[in-house]
Amino acid sequence: MLTIRKSQDRGYADHGWLKSFHSFSFAHYYDPEFMGWGNLRVINEDRIAPGTGFGRHGHRDMEIISYVLNGNLAHKDSMGNTEGIPPGDVQRMSAGSGVQHSEFNHAPQEVTHFFQIWIEPNVRGIPASYEQKQVPPASKRGALSRIAAPEGGVVKIHADAALYAGLFDGDETATLTIAQGRKAYVHLIRGALQVNGVALITGDAALLDNETTIALTHGQDAEVLVFDLAA
């Protein structure tokens, strides 16, 4: 079964300094029909105004992934990591037994546009840890690059899930096999794309259950995230 979640049906919050779309219930946005999908709990599309950001706050027992599209996300945490996350990098923070961090846009004139993703871990209480690596654009061109997974991804997550990113245009296509009994989630960051023959446009998502194949076709300047998830 494939269900489409249209971009305009997401939750939206405008805090002035932060404009955020919530695919699932988060903060003041609550929809009992969209509390998550499998072990994917949060996928927020955030835009942080210049010179602003999230002050120091805490997390625990969650795998947190940041995927930056524009600008630069300045990260600082209680583990001693102080990093700038540019477009093309993927960052993973395992909150584990507890971590404090902040995220800011220090650019004077540029909005930082990024996705923040939370996946429920399959182990709890582990030491907090951090990883950040570049994902070459060529690895995503006309293909699904495995950017986060328990093994075999660009960064390692402590969760029964895998995250892929891809760029598709024209005749470029990709197919991903999903094991029986798992869920999948496809989020179109930009452009247009067909998922198993169903059309998506920017901001749309496809929630898949009991589907063993994901076929991505008919891309038009498309950038996409695809999740293979525990049910």
Secondary structure, DSSP 4 states (H G I P E B T S, - for coil): -EEEE-GGGSEEEE-SSEEEEESS-BTTB--TT-S-BTTEEEEEEEEEPTTEEEEEEEE-S-EEEEEEEES-EEEEETTS-EEEE-TTEEEEEE-TT-EEEEEEE--SS--EEEEEEEE--SS-SPPPEEEEEE--HHHHBTSEEEEEESSSSSEE-SSSEEEEEEEE-TT--EEEE--TT-EEEEEEEEEEEEETTEEEETT-EEEEES--EEEEEEEEEEEEEEEEE--
